[in-house]
Amino acid sequence: MKTASLALAFALFALPAHAQDAHAGHGATAASESAATIGYRDANARMHEGMDIEFSGDADADFIRSMIPHHQGAIDMARVVLEHGSDPEVRKLAEEVITAQEGEIVWMQEWLKAKGL
């Protein structure tokens, strides 16, 4: 019984370390990743970095300032599709995303400017 309890305790303590090892390379670029995957990873990283704003407490301004890089991330990902994708419907959606998101970014930038932010 003592051996079984000791083995169970060891397994429970070792599990988090093993889980960390399994995720140690998470987010790292593997040599075998496609150009599209690398493009998506880069776009995602830029988007998340841009969204990491210093919050002001103004819900409207913070939303707009966070959404600009979020929309830019969608544009960047859509461009990856146009560069590497082949499905005509997905490519059409990507083109529509670019057009819509670029227009919304302009609107948000103008809103911030009008508010003096």
Distance bins in CASP14 RR format, pairs under 12 A and 6 or more apart:
PFRMAT RR
TARGET T0000
AUTHOR 0000-0000-0000
RMODE 2
METHOD distances of the structure
MODEL  1
1 7 0 0 0 0 0 1 0 0 0 0 0
1 8 0 0 0 0 0 1 0 0 0 0 0
2 8 0 0 0 0 0 1 0 0 0 0 0
2 9 0 0 0 0 0 1 0 0 0 0 0
3 9 0 0 0 0 0 1 0 0 0 0 0
3 10 0 0 0 0 0 1 0 0 0 0 0
4 10 0 0 0 0 0 1 0 0 0 0 0
4 11 0 0 0 0 0 1 0 0 0 0 0
5 11 0 0 0 0 0 1 0 0 0 0 0
5 12 0 0 0 0 0 1 0 0 0 0 0
6 12 0 0 0 0 0 1 0 0 0 0 0
6 13 0 0 0 0 0 1 0 0 0 0 0
7 13 0 0 0 0 0 1 0 0 0 0 0
7 14 0 0 0 0 0 1 0 0 0 0 0
8 14 0 0 0 0 0 1 0 0 0 0 0
8 15 0 0 0 0 0 1 0 0 0 0 0
9 15 0 0 0 0 0 1 0 0 0 0 0
10 17 0 0 0 0 0 1 0 0 0 0 0
10 18 0 0 0 0 0 1 0 0 0 0 0
11 17 0 0 0 0 0 1 0 0 0 0 0
11 18 0 0 0 0 1 0 0 0 0 0 0
12 18 0 0 0 0 0 1 0 0 0 0 0
12 19 0 0 0 0 0 1 0 0 0 0 0
13 19 0 0 0 0 0 1 0 0 0 0 0
14 20 0 0 0 0 0 1 0 0 0 0 0
14 21 0 0 0 0 0 1 0 0 0 0 0
15 21 0 0 0 0 0 1 0 0 0 0 0
15 22 0 0 0 0 0 1 0 0 0 0 0
16 22 0 0 0 0 0 1 0 0 0 0 0
16 23 0 0 0 0 0 1 0 0 0 0 0
17 23 0 0 0 0 0 1 0 0 0 0 0
17 24 0 0 0 0 0 1 0 0 0 0 0
18 24 0 0 0 0 0 1 0 0 0 0 0
19 26 0 0 0 0 0 1 0 0 0 0 0
20 26 0 0 0 0 1 0 0 0 0 0 0
26 41 0 0 0 0 0 1 0 0 0 0 0
27 33 0 0 0 0 0 1 0 0 0 0 0
27 37 0 0 0 0 0 1 0 0 0 0 0
27 38 0 0 0 0 0 1 0 0 0 0 0
27 40 0 0 0 0 0 1 0 0 0 0 0
27 41 1 0 0 1 0 0 0 0 0 0 0
27 42 0 0 0 0 0 1 0 0 0 0 0
27 44 0 0 0 0 1 0 0 0 0 0 0
27 45 0 0 0 0 1 0 0 0 0 0 0
27 48 0 0 0 0 0 1 0 0 0 0 0
28 37 0 0 0 0 0 1 0 0 0 0 0
28 38 0 0 0 0 0 1 0 0 0 0 0
28 41 0 0 0 0 1 0 0 0 0 0 0
28 45 0 0 0 0 0 1 0 0 0 0 0
29 35 0 0 0 0 0 1 0 0 0 0 0
29 37 0 0 0 0 1 0 0 0 0 0 0
29 38 1 0 0 1 0 0 0 0 0 0 0
29 39 0 0 0 0 1 0 0 0 0 0 0
29 40 0 0 0 0 0 1 0 0 0 0 0
29 41 1 0 0 1 0 0 0 0 0 0 0
29 42 0 0 0 0 1 0 0 0 0 0 0
29 45 0 0 0 0 0 1 0 0 0 0 0
30 37 0 0 0 0 1 0 0 0 0 0 0
30 38 0 0 0 0 1 0 0 0 0 0 0
30 41 0 0 0 0 0 1 0 0 0 0 0
31 37 0 0 0 0 0 1 0 0 0 0 0
31 38 0 0 0 0 0 1 0 0 0 0 0
32 38 0 0 0 0 0 1 0 0 0 0 0
33 39 0 0 0 0 1 0 0 0 0 0 0
33 40 0 0 0 0 1 0 0 0 0 0 0
33 41 1 0 0 1 0 0 0 0 0 0 0
33 42 0 0 0 0 0 1 0 0 0 0 0
33 84 0 0 0 0 0 1 0 0 0 0 0
34 40 0 0 0 0 1 0 0 0 0 0 0
34 41 0 0 0 0 0 1 0 0 0 0 0
34 80 0 0 0 0 0 1 0 0 0 0 0
34 83 0 0 0 0 0 1 0 0 0 0 0
34 84 1 0 0 1 0 0 0 0 0 0 0
34 85 0 0 0 0 0 1 0 0 0 0 0
35 41 0 0 0 0 0 1 0 0 0 0 0
35 42 0 0 0 0 0 1 0 0 0 0 0
35 80 0 0 0 0 1 0 0 0 0 0 0
35 83 1 0 0 1 0 0 0 0 0 0 0
35 84 1 0 0 1 0 0 0 0 0 0 0
35 85 0 0 0 0 0 1 0 0 0 0 0
36 42 0 0 0 0 0 1 0 0 0 0 0
36 43 0 0 0 0 0 1 0 0 0 0 0
36 77 0 0 0 0 1 0 0 0 0 0 0
36 79 0 0 0 0 0 1 0 0 0 0 0
36 80 1 0 1 0 0 0 0 0 0 0 0
36 81 0 0 0 0 1 0 0 0 0 0 0
36 82 0 0 0 0 0 1 0 0 0 0 0
36 83 1 0 0 1 0 0 0 0 0 0 0
36 84 1 1 0 0 0 0 0 0 0 0 0
36 85 1 0 0 1 0 0 0 0 0 0 0
36 86 0 0 0 0 0 1 0 0 0 0 0
36 90 0 0 0 0 0 1 0 0 0 0 0
37 43 0 0 0 0 0 1 0 0 0 0 0
37 44 0 0 0 0 0 1 0 0 0 0 0
37 77 0 0 0 0 0 1 0 0 0 0 0
37 80 0 0 0 0 1 0 0 0 0 0 0
37 84 0 0 0 0 1 0 0 0 0 0 0
38 44 0 0 0 0 0 1 0 0 0 0 0
38 45 0 0 0 0 0 1 0 0 0 0 0
38 80 0 0 0 0 1 0 0 0 0 0 0
38 83 0 0 0 0 0 1 0 0 0 0 0
38 84 0 0 0 0 1 0 0 0 0 0 0
39 45 0 0 0 0 1 0 0 0 0 0 0
39 46 0 0 0 0 1 0 0 0 0 0 0
39 47 0 0 0 0 0 1 0 0 0 0 0
39 73 0 0 0 0 0 1 0 0 0 0 0
39 76 1 0 0 1 0 0 0 0 0 0 0
39 77 0 0 0 0 1 0 0 0 0 0 0
39 78 0 0 0 0 0 1 0 0 0 0 0
39 79 0 0 0 0 1 0 0 0 0 0 0
39 80 1 0 1 0 0 0 0 0 0 0 0
39 81 0 0 0 0 0 1 0 0 0 0 0
39 82 0 0 0 0 0 1 0 0 0 0 0
39 83 0 0 0 0 1 0 0 0 0 0 0
39 84 0 0 0 0 1 0 0 0 0 0 0
39 85 0 0 0 0 0 1 0 0 0 0 0
40 46 0 0 0 0 0 1 0 0 0 0 0
40 47 0 0 0 0 0 1 0 0 0 0 0
40 73 0 0 0 0 1 0 0 0 0 0 0
40 74 0 0 0 0 0 1 0 0 0 0 0
40 76 0 0 0 0 1 0 0 0 0 0 0
40 77 1 0 0 1 0 0 0 0 0 0 0
40 78 0 0 0 0 0 1 0 0 0 0 0
40 79 0 0 0 0 0 1 0 0 0 0 0
40 80 1 0 1 0 0 0 0 0 0 0 0
40 81 0 0 0 0 1 0 0 0 0 0 0
40 83 0 0 0 0 0 1 0 0 0 0 0
40 84 0 0 0 0 1 0 0 0 0 0 0
40 85 0 0 0 0 0 1 0 0 0 0 0
41 47 0 0 0 0 0 1 0 0 0 0 0
41 48 0 0 0 0 0 1 0 0 0 0 0
41 76 0 0 0 0 0 1 0 0 0 0 0
41 77 0 0 0 0 0 1 0 0 0 0 0
41 80 0 0 0 0 1 0 0 0 0 0 0
42 48 0 0 0 0 0 1 0 0 0 0 0
42 49 0 0 0 0 0 1 0 0 0 0 0
42 73 0 0 0 0 0 1 0 0 0 0 0
42 76 1 0 0 1 0 0 0 0 0 0 0
42 77 0 0 0 0 1 0 0 0 0 0 0
42 79 0 0 0 0 0 1 0 0 0 0 0
42 80 0 0 0 0 1 0 0 0 0 0 0
43 49 0 0 0 0 0 1 0 0 0 0 0
43 50 0 0 0 0 0 1 0 0 0 0 0
43 69 0 0 0 0 0 1 0 0 0 0 0
43 70 0 0 0 0 0 1 0 0 0 0 0
43 71 0 0 0 0 0 1 0 0 0 0 0
43 72 0 0 0 0 1 0 0 0 0 0 0
43 73 1 0 1 0 0 0 0 0 0 0 0
43 74 0 0 0 0 1 0 0 0 0 0 0
43 75 0 0 0 0 1 0 0 0 0 0 0
43 76 1 1 0 0 0 0 0 0 0 0 0
43 77 1 0 1 0 0 0 0 0 0 0 0
43 78 0 0 0 0 1 0 0 0 0 0 0
43 79 0 0 0 0 1 0 0 0 0 0 0
43 80 1 0 0 1 0 0 0 0 0 0 0
43 81 0 0 0 0 0 1 0 0 0 0 0
43 83 0 0 0 0 0 1 0 0 0 0 0
44 50 0 0 0 0 0 1 0 0 0 0 0
44 51 0 0 0 0 0 1 0 0 0 0 0
44 69 0 0 0 0 0 1 0 0 0 0 0
44 70 0 0 0 0 0 1 0 0 0 0 0
44 72 0 0 0 0 0 1 0 0 0 0 0
44 73 1 0 0 1 0 0 0 0 0 0 0
44 74 0 0 0 0 0 1 0 0 0 0 0
44 76 0 0 0 0 1 0 0 0 0 0 0
44 77 1 0 0 1 0 0 0 0 0 0 0
44 80 0 0 0 0 0 1 0 0 0 0 0
45 51 0 0 0 0 0 1 0 0 0 0 0
45 52 0 0 0 0 0 1 0 0 0 0 0
45 69 0 0 0 0 0 1 0 0 0 0 0
45 73 0 0 0 0 0 1 0 0 0 0 0
45 76 0 0 0 0 0 1 0 0 0 0 0
45 77 0 0 0 0 0 1 0 0 0 0 0
46 52 0 0 0 0 0 1 0 0 0 0 0
46 68 0 0 0 0 0 1 0 0 0 0 0
46 69 1 0 0 1 0 0 0 0 0 0 0
46 70 0 0 0 0 0 1 0 0 0 0 0
46 72 1 0 0 1 0 0 0 0 0 0 0
46 73 1 0 0 1 0 0 0 0 0 0 0
46 74 0 0 0 0 0 1 0 0 0 0 0
46 75 0 0 0 0 0 1 0 0 0 0 0
46 76 1 0 0 1 0 0 0 0 0 0 0
46 77 0 0 0 0 0 1 0 0 0 0 0
46 79 0 0 0 0 0 1 0 0 0 0 0
47 66 0 0 0 0 0 1 0 0 0 0 0
47 67 0 0 0 0 0 1 0 0 0 0 0
47 68 0 0 0 0 0 1 0 0 0 0 0
47 69 1 0 1 0 0 0 0 0 0 0 0
47 70 1 0 0 1 0 0 0 0 0 0 0
47 71 0 0 0 0 1 0 0 0 0 0 0
47 72 1 0 0 1 0 0 0 0 0 0 0
47 73 1 0 1 0 0 0 0 0 0 0 0
47 74 0 0 0 0 1 0 0 0 0 0 0
47 75 0 0 0 0 1 0 0 0 0 0 0
47 76 1 0 0 1 0 0 0 0 0 0 0
47 77 0 0 0 0 1 0 0 0 0 0 0
47 101 0 0 0 0 0 1 0 0 0 0 0
48 66 0 0 0 0 0 1 0 0 0 0 0
48 69 0 0 0 0 1 0 0 0 0 0 0
48 70 0 0 0 0 1 0 0 0 0 0 0
48 72 0 0 0 0 0 1 0 0 0 0 0
48 73 0 0 0 0 1 0 0 0 0 0 0
48 76 0 0 0 0 0 1 0 0 0 0 0
49 66 0 0 0 0 0 1 0 0 0 0 0
49 69 1 0 0 1 0 0 0 0 0 0 0
49 70 0 0 0 0 0 1 0 0 0 0 0
49 72 0 0 0 0 0 1 0 0 0 0 0
49 73 0 0 0 0 0 1 0 0 0 0 0
50 65 0 0 0 0 1 0 0 0 0 0 0
50 66 0 0 0 0 1 0 0 0 0 0 0
50 67 0 0 0 0 0 1 0 0 0 0 0
50 68 0 0 0 0 1 0 0 0 0 0 0
50 69 1 1 0 0 0 0 0 0 0 0 0
50 70 0 0 0 0 1 0 0 0 0 0 0
50 71 0 0 0 0 0 1 0 0 0 0 0
50 72 0 0 0 0 1 0 0 0 0 0 0
50 73 0 0 0 0 1 0 0 0 0 0 0
50 76 0 0 0 0 0 1 0 0 0 0 0
51 62 0 0 0 0 0 1 0 0 0 0 0
51 63 0 0 0 0 0 1 0 0 0 0 0
51 64 0 0 0 0 0 1 0 0 0 0 0
51 65 0 0 0 0 1 0 0 0 0 0 0
51 66 1 0 1 0 0 0 0 0 0 0 0
51 67 0 0 0 0 1 0 0 0 0 0 0
51 68 0 0 0 0 1 0 0 0 0 0 0
51 69 1 0 1 0 0 0 0 0 0 0 0
51 70 1 0 1 0 0 0 0 0 0 0 0
51 71 0 0 0 0 0 1 0 0 0 0 0
51 72 0 0 0 0 1 0 0 0 0 0 0
51 73 0 0 0 0 1 0 0 0 0 0 0
51 74 0 0 0 0 0 1 0 0 0 0 0
52 62 0 0 0 0 0 1 0 0 0 0 0
52 65 0 0 0 0 0 1 0 0 0 0 0
52 66 0 0 0 0 1 0 0 0 0 0 0
52 69 0 0 0 0 1 0 0 0 0 0 0
52 70 0 0 0 0 0 1 0 0 0 0 0
53 61 0 0 0 0 1 0 0 0 0 0 0
53 62 1 0 0 1 0 0 0 0 0 0 0
53 63 0 0 0 0 0 1 0 0 0 0 0
53 64 0 0 0 0 0 1 0 0 0 0 0
53 65 1 0 1 0 0 0 0 0 0 0 0
53 66 1 0 1 0 0 0 0 0 0 0 0
53 67 0 0 0 0 0 1 0 0 0 0 0
53 68 0 0 0 0 1 0 0 0 0 0 0
53 69 0 0 0 0 1 0 0 0 0 0 0
53 70 0 0 0 0 0 1 0 0 0 0 0
53 112 0 0 0 0 0 1 0 0 0 0 0
53 117 0 0 0 0 0 1 0 0 0 0 0
54 61 0 0 0 0 0 1 0 0 0 0 0
54 62 0 0 0 0 1 0 0 0 0 0 0
54 65 0 0 0 0 1 0 0 0 0 0 0
54 66 0 0 0 0 0 1 0 0 0 0 0
55 61 0 0 0 0 1 0 0 0 0 0 0
55 62 1 0 1 0 0 0 0 0 0 0 0
55 63 0 0 0 0 0 1 0 0 0 0 0
55 65 0 0 0 0 1 0 0 0 0 0 0
55 66 0 0 0 0 1 0 0 0 0 0 0
56 62 1 0 1 0 0 0 0 0 0 0 0
56 63 0 0 0 0 0 1 0 0 0 0 0
56 64 0 0 0 0 0 1 0 0 0 0 0
56 65 0 0 0 0 1 0 0 0 0 0 0
56 66 0 0 0 0 0 1 0 0 0 0 0
56 112 0 0 0 0 0 1 0 0 0 0 0
56 115 0 0 0 0 0 1 0 0 0 0 0
56 117 0 0 0 0 1 0 0 0 0 0 0
57 63 0 0 0 0 0 1 0 0 0 0 0
57 65 0 0 0 0 0 1 0 0 0 0 0
57 66 0 0 0 0 0 1 0 0 0 0 0
57 117 0 0 0 0 0 1 0 0 0 0 0
58 64 0 0 0 0 1 0 0 0 0 0 0
58 65 0 0 0 0 1 0 0 0 0 0 0
58 66 0 0 0 0 0 1 0 0 0 0 0
58 112 0 0 0 0 0 1 0 0 0 0 0
58 115 0 0 0 0 1 0 0 0 0 0 0
58 116 0 0 0 0 0 1 0 0 0 0 0
58 117 0 0 0 0 1 0 0 0 0 0 0
59 65 0 0 0 0 0 1 0 0 0 0 0
59 66 0 0 0 0 0 1 0 0 0 0 0
60 66 0 0 0 0 0 1 0 0 0 0 0
60 67 0 0 0 0 0 1 0 0 0 0 0
60 108 0 0 0 0 0 1 0 0 0 0 0
60 111 0 0 0 0 1 0 0 0 0 0 0
60 112 0 0 0 0 1 0 0 0 0 0 0
60 114 0 0 0 0 0 1 0 0 0 0 0
60 115 0 0 0 0 1 0 0 0 0 0 0
60 117 0 0 0 0 1 0 0 0 0 0 0
61 67 0 0 0 0 0 1 0 0 0 0 0
61 68 0 0 0 0 0 1 0 0 0 0 0
61 108 0 0 0 0 0 1 0 0 0 0 0
61 111 0 0 0 0 1 0 0 0 0 0 0
61 112 1 0 0 1 0 0 0 0 0 0 0
61 113 0 0 0 0 0 1 0 0 0 0 0
61 114 0 0 0 0 0 1 0 0 0 0 0
61 115 1 0 0 1 0 0 0 0 0 0 0
61 116 0 0 0 0 1 0 0 0 0 0 0
61 117 1 0 1 0 0 0 0 0 0 0 0
62 68 0 0 0 0 0 1 0 0 0 0 0
62 112 0 0 0 0 0 1 0 0 0 0 0
62 117 0 0 0 0 0 1 0 0 0 0 0
63 70 0 0 0 0 1 0 0 0 0 0 0
63 71 0 0 0 0 0 1 0 0 0 0 0
63 108 0 0 0 0 1 0 0 0 0 0 0
63 111 0 0 0 0 0 1 0 0 0 0 0
63 112 0 0 0 0 0 1 0 0 0 0 0
63 117 0 0 0 0 0 1 0 0 0 0 0
64 70 0 0 0 0 0 1 0 0 0 0 0
64 71 0 0 0 0 0 1 0 0 0 0 0
64 104 0 0 0 0 0 1 0 0 0 0 0
64 105 0 0 0 0 0 1 0 0 0 0 0
64 107 0 0 0 0 1 0 0 0 0 0 0
64 108 1 0 1 0 0 0 0 0 0 0 0
64 109 0 0 0 0 1 0 0 0 0 0 0
64 110 0 0 0 0 0 1 0 0 0 0 0
64 111 1 0 1 0 0 0 0 0 0 0 0
64 112 1 0 1 0 0 0 0 0 0 0 0
64 113 0 0 0 0 0 1 0 0 0 0 0
64 114 0 0 0 0 0 1 0 0 0 0 0
64 115 0 0 0 0 1 0 0 0 0 0 0
64 116 0 0 0 0 0 1 0 0 0 0 0
64 117 0 0 0 0 1 0 0 0 0 0 0
65 71 0 0 0 0 0 1 0 0 0 0 0
65 105 0 0 0 0 0 1 0 0 0 0 0
65 108 0 0 0 0 1 0 0 0 0 0 0
65 109 0 0 0 0 0 1 0 0 0 0 0
65 111 0 0 0 0 0 1 0 0 0 0 0
65 112 1 0 0 1 0 0 0 0 0 0 0
65 115 0 0 0 0 0 1 0 0 0 0 0
65 117 1 0 0 1 0 0 0 0 0 0 0
66 72 0 0 0 0 0 1 0 0 0 0 0
66 73 0 0 0 0 0 1 0 0 0 0 0
66 108 0 0 0 0 1 0 0 0 0 0 0
66 112 0 0 0 0 0 1 0 0 0 0 0
67 73 0 0 0 0 0 1 0 0 0 0 0
67 74 0 0 0 0 0 1 0 0 0 0 0
67 101 0 0 0 0 1 0 0 0 0 0 0
67 104 1 0 0 1 0 0 0 0 0 0 0
67 105 0 0 0 0 1 0 0 0 0 0 0
67 107 0 0 0 0 0 1 0 0 0 0 0
67 108 1 0 0 1 0 0 0 0 0 0 0
67 109 0 0 0 0 0 1 0 0 0 0 0
67 111 0 0 0 0 0 1 0 0 0 0 0
67 112 0 0 0 0 0 1 0 0 0 0 0
68 74 0 0 0 0 0 1 0 0 0 0 0
68 75 0 0 0 0 0 1 0 0 0 0 0
68 101 0 0 0 0 1 0 0 0 0 0 0
68 102 0 0 0 0 0 1 0 0 0 0 0
68 103 0 0 0 0 0 1 0 0 0 0 0
68 104 0 0 0 0 1 0 0 0 0 0 0
68 105 1 0 1 0 0 0 0 0 0 0 0
68 106 0 0 0 0 0 1 0 0 0 0 0
68 107 0 0 0 0 0 1 0 0 0 0 0
68 108 1 0 1 0 0 0 0 0 0 0 0
68 109 1 0 0 1 0 0 0 0 0 0 0
68 110 0 0 0 0 0 1 0 0 0 0 0
68 111 0 0 0 0 0 1 0 0 0 0 0
68 112 0 0 0 0 1 0 0 0 0 0 0
68 117 0 0 0 0 0 1 0 0 0 0 0
69 75 0 0 0 0 0 1 0 0 0 0 0
69 76 0 0 0 0 1 0 0 0 0 0 0
69 101 0 0 0 0 0 1 0 0 0 0 0
69 105 0 0 0 0 1 0 0 0 0 0 0
69 108 0 0 0 0 0 1 0 0 0 0 0
69 109 0 0 0 0 0 1 0 0 0 0 0
70 76 0 0 0 0 0 1 0 0 0 0 0
70 77 0 0 0 0 0 1 0 0 0 0 0
70 101 0 0 0 0 1 0 0 0 0 0 0
70 104 0 0 0 0 0 1 0 0 0 0 0
70 105 0 0 0 0 1 0 0 0 0 0 0
70 108 0 0 0 0 0 1 0 0 0 0 0
71 77 0 0 0 0 0 1 0 0 0 0 0
71 78 0 0 0 0 0 1 0 0 0 0 0
71 97 0 0 0 0 1 0 0 0 0 0 0
71 98 0 0 0 0 0 1 0 0 0 0 0
71 99 0 0 0 0 0 1 0 0 0 0 0
71 100 0 0 0 0 1 0 0 0 0 0 0
71 101 1 0 1 0 0 0 0 0 0 0 0
71 102 0 0 0 0 1 0 0 0 0 0 0
71 103 0 0 0 0 1 0 0 0 0 0 0
71 104 1 0 1 0 0 0 0 0 0 0 0
71 105 1 0 1 0 0 0 0 0 0 0 0
71 106 0 0 0 0 0 1 0 0 0 0 0
71 107 0 0 0 0 0 1 0 0 0 0 0
71 108 1 0 0 1 0 0 0 0 0 0 0
71 109 0 0 0 0 0 1 0 0 0 0 0
72 78 0 0 0 0 0 1 0 0 0 0 0
72 79 0 0 0 0 0 1 0 0 0 0 0
72 97 0 0 0 0 0 1 0 0 0 0 0
72 98 0 0 0 0 0 1 0 0 0 0 0
72 101 1 0 0 1 0 0 0 0 0 0 0
72 102 0 0 0 0 1 0 0 0 0 0 0
72 103 0 0 0 0 0 1 0 0 0 0 0
72 104 0 0 0 0 0 1 0 0 0 0 0
72 105 1 0 0 1 0 0 0 0 0 0 0
72 106 0 0 0 0 0 1 0 0 0 0 0
72 108 0 0 0 0 0 1 0 0 0 0 0
72 109 0 0 0 0 0 1 0 0 0 0 0
73 79 0 0 0 0 1 0 0 0 0 0 0
73 80 0 0 0 0 0 1 0 0 0 0 0
73 97 0 0 0 0 1 0 0 0 0 0 0
73 98 0 0 0 0 0 1 0 0 0 0 0
73 101 0 0 0 0 1 0 0 0 0 0 0
73 102 0 0 0 0 0 1 0 0 0 0 0
73 105 0 0 0 0 0 1 0 0 0 0 0
74 80 0 0 0 0 0 1 0 0 0 0 0
74 81 0 0 0 0 0 1 0 0 0 0 0
74 93 0 0 0 0 0 1 0 0 0 0 0
74 94 0 0 0 0 1 0 0 0 0 0 0
74 96 0 0 0 0 0 1 0 0 0 0 0
74 97 1 0 1 0 0 0 0 0 0 0 0
74 98 0 0 0 0 1 0 0 0 0 0 0
74 99 0 0 0 0 0 1 0 0 0 0 0
74 100 0 0 0 0 1 0 0 0 0 0 0
74 101 1 0 1 0 0 0 0 0 0 0 0
74 102 0 0 0 0 1 0 0 0 0 0 0
74 103 0 0 0 0 0 1 0 0 0 0 0
74 104 0 0 0 0 1 0 0 0 0 0 0
74 105 0 0 0 0 1 0 0 0 0 0 0
75 81 0 0 0 0 0 1 0 0 0 0 0
75 82 0 0 0 0 0 1 0 0 0 0 0
75 94 0 0 0 0 1 0 0 0 0 0 0
75 95 0 0 0 0 0 1 0 0 0 0 0
75 96 0 0 0 0 0 1 0 0 0 0 0
75 97 1 0 0 1 0 0 0 0 0 0 0
75 98 1 0 1 0 0 0 0 0 0 0 0
75 99 0 0 0 0 1 0 0 0 0 0 0
75 100 0 0 0 0 1 0 0 0 0 0 0
75 101 1 0 1 0 0 0 0 0 0 0 0
75 102 1 0 0 1 0 0 0 0 0 0 0
75 103 0 0 0 0 0 1 0 0 0 0 0
75 104 0 0 0 0 0 1 0 0 0 0 0
75 105 1 0 0 1 0 0 0 0 0 0 0
75 106 0 0 0 0 0 1 0 0 0 0 0
76 82 0 0 0 0 0 1 0 0 0 0 0
76 83 0 0 0 0 0 1 0 0 0 0 0
76 94 0 0 0 0 0 1 0 0 0 0 0
76 97 0 0 0 0 0 1 0 0 0 0 0
76 98 0 0 0 0 1 0 0 0 0 0 0
76 101 0 0 0 0 1 0 0 0 0 0 0
76 102 0 0 0 0 0 1 0 0 0 0 0
76 105 0 0 0 0 0 1 0 0 0 0 0
77 83 0 0 0 0 0 1 0 0 0 0 0
77 84 0 0 0 0 0 1 0 0 0 0 0
77 85 0 0 0 0 0 1 0 0 0 0 0
77 90 0 0 0 0 0 1 0 0 0 0 0
77 93 0 0 0 0 0 1 0 0 0 0 0
77 94 0 0 0 0 1 0 0 0 0 0 0
77 97 0 0 0 0 1 0 0 0 0 0 0
77 98 0 0 0 0 1 0 0 0 0 0 0
77 101 0 0 0 0 0 1 0 0 0 0 0
78 84 0 0 0 0 0 1 0 0 0 0 0
78 85 0 0 0 0 0 1 0 0 0 0 0
78 90 0 0 0 0 1 0 0 0 0 0 0
78 91 0 0 0 0 1 0 0 0 0 0 0
78 92 0 0 0 0 0 1 0 0 0 0 0
78 93 1 0 0 1 0 0 0 0 0 0 0
78 94 1 1 0 0 0 0 0 0 0 0 0
78 95 1 0 0 1 0 0 0 0 0 0 0
78 96 0 0 0 0 1 0 0 0 0 0 0
78 97 1 0 1 0 0 0 0 0 0 0 0
78 98 1 0 1 0 0 0 0 0 0 0 0
78 99 0 0 0 0 1 0 0 0 0 0 0
78 100 0 0 0 0 1 0 0 0 0 0 0
78 101 1 0 0 1 0 0 0 0 0 0 0
78 102 0 0 0 0 0 1 0 0 0 0 0
79 85 0 0 0 0 0 1 0 0 0 0 0
79 91 0 0 0 0 0 1 0 0 0 0 0
79 94 1 0 0 1 0 0 0 0 0 0 0
79 95 0 0 0 0 1 0 0 0 0 0 0
79 97 0 0 0 0 1 0 0 0 0 0 0
79 98 1 0 0 1 0 0 0 0 0 0 0
79 101 0 0 0 0 0 1 0 0 0 0 0
79 102 0 0 0 0 0 1 0 0 0 0 0
80 90 0 0 0 0 0 1 0 0 0 0 0
80 91 0 0 0 0 0 1 0 0 0 0 0
80 94 0 0 0 0 1 0 0 0 0 0 0
80 97 0 0 0 0 0 1 0 0 0 0 0
80 98 0 0 0 0 0 1 0 0 0 0 0
81 87 0 0 0 0 1 0 0 0 0 0 0
81 88 0 0 0 0 0 1 0 0 0 0 0
81 89 0 0 0 0 0 1 0 0 0 0 0
81 90 1 0 1 0 0 0 0 0 0 0 0
81 91 1 0 0 1 0 0 0 0 0 0 0
81 92 0 0 0 0 1 0 0 0 0 0 0
81 93 1 0 0 1 0 0 0 0 0 0 0
81 94 1 0 1 0 0 0 0 0 0 0 0
81 95 0 0 0 0 1 0 0 0 0 0 0
81 96 0 0 0 0 0 1 0 0 0 0 0
81 97 0 0 0 0 1 0 0 0 0 0 0
81 98 0 0 0 0 1 0 0 0 0 0 0
82 88 0 0 0 0 0 1 0 0 0 0 0
82 90 0 0 0 0 1 0 0 0 0 0 0
82 91 1 0 0 1 0 0 0 0 0 0 0
82 92 0 0 0 0 0 1 0 0 0 0 0
82 93 0 0 0 0 0 1 0 0 0 0 0
82 94 1 0 1 0 0 0 0 0 0 0 0
82 95 1 0 0 1 0 0 0 0 0 0 0
82 96 0 0 0 0 0 1 0 0 0 0 0
82 97 0 0 0 0 0 1 0 0 0 0 0
82 98 0 0 0 0 1 0 0 0 0 0 0
83 91 0 0 0 0 0 1 0 0 0 0 0
83 94 0 0 0 0 1 0 0 0 0 0 0
84 90 0 0 0 0 0 1 0 0 0 0 0
84 91 0 0 0 0 0 1 0 0 0 0 0
84 94 0 0 0 0 0 1 0 0 0 0 0
85 91 1 0 0 1 0 0 0 0 0 0 0
85 92 0 0 0 0 0 1 0 0 0 0 0
85 93 0 0 0 0 0 1 0 0 0 0 0
85 94 0 0 0 0 1 0 0 0 0 0 0
85 95 0 0 0 0 0 1 0 0 0 0 0
86 94 0 0 0 0 0 1 0 0 0 0 0
87 93 0 0 0 0 1 0 0 0 0 0 0
87 94 0 0 0 0 1 0 0 0 0 0 0
88 94 0 0 0 0 0 1 0 0 0 0 0
88 95 0 0 0 0 0 1 0 0 0 0 0
89 95 0 0 0 0 0 1 0 0 0 0 0
89 96 0 0 0 0 0 1 0 0 0 0 0
90 96 0 0 0 0 0 1 0 0 0 0 0
90 97 0 0 0 0 0 1 0 0 0 0 0
91 97 0 0 0 0 0 1 0 0 0 0 0
91 98 0 0 0 0 0 1 0 0 0 0 0
92 98 0 0 0 0 0 1 0 0 0 0 0
92 99 0 0 0 0 0 1 0 0 0 0 0
93 99 0 0 0 0 0 1 0 0 0 0 0
93 100 0 0 0 0 0 1 0 0 0 0 0
93 101 0 0 0 0 0 1 0 0 0 0 0
94 100 0 0 0 0 0 1 0 0 0 0 0
94 101 0 0 0 0 0 1 0 0 0 0 0
95 101 0 0 0 0 0 1 0 0 0 0 0
95 102 0 0 0 0 0 1 0 0 0 0 0
96 102 0 0 0 0 0 1 0 0 0 0 0
96 103 0 0 0 0 0 1 0 0 0 0 0
97 103 0 0 0 0 0 1 0 0 0 0 0
97 104 0 0 0 0 0 1 0 0 0 0 0
97 105 0 0 0 0 0 1 0 0 0 0 0
98 104 0 0 0 0 0 1 0 0 0 0 0
98 105 0 0 0 0 0 1 0 0 0 0 0
99 105 0 0 0 0 0 1 0 0 0 0 0
99 106 0 0 0 0 0 1 0 0 0 0 0
100 106 0 0 0 0 0 1 0 0 0 0 0
100 107 0 0 0 0 0 1 0 0 0 0 0
101 107 0 0 0 0 0 1 0 0 0 0 0
101 108 0 0 0 0 0 1 0 0 0 0 0
102 108 0 0 0 0 0 1 0 0 0 0 0
102 109 0 0 0 0 0 1 0 0 0 0 0
103 109 0 0 0 0 1 0 0 0 0 0 0
103 110 0 0 0 0 0 1 0 0 0 0 0
104 110 0 0 0 0 0 1 0 0 0 0 0
104 111 0 0 0 0 0 1 0 0 0 0 0
105 111 0 0 0 0 0 1 0 0 0 0 0
105 112 0 0 0 0 0 1 0 0 0 0 0
106 112 0 0 0 0 0 1 0 0 0 0 0
106 113 0 0 0 0 0 1 0 0 0 0 0
107 113 0 0 0 0 0 1 0 0 0 0 0
107 114 0 0 0 0 0 1 0 0 0 0 0
108 114 0 0 0 0 0 1 0 0 0 0 0
108 115 0 0 0 0 0 1 0 0 0 0 0
108 117 0 0 0 0 0 1 0 0 0 0 0
109 115 0 0 0 0 0 1 0 0 0 0 0
109 116 0 0 0 0 0 1 0 0 0 0 0
109 117 0 0 0 0 0 1 0 0 0 0 0
110 116 0 0 0 0 0 1 0 0 0 0 0
110 117 0 0 0 0 0 1 0 0 0 0 0
111 117 0 0 0 0 1 0 0 0 0 0 0
END
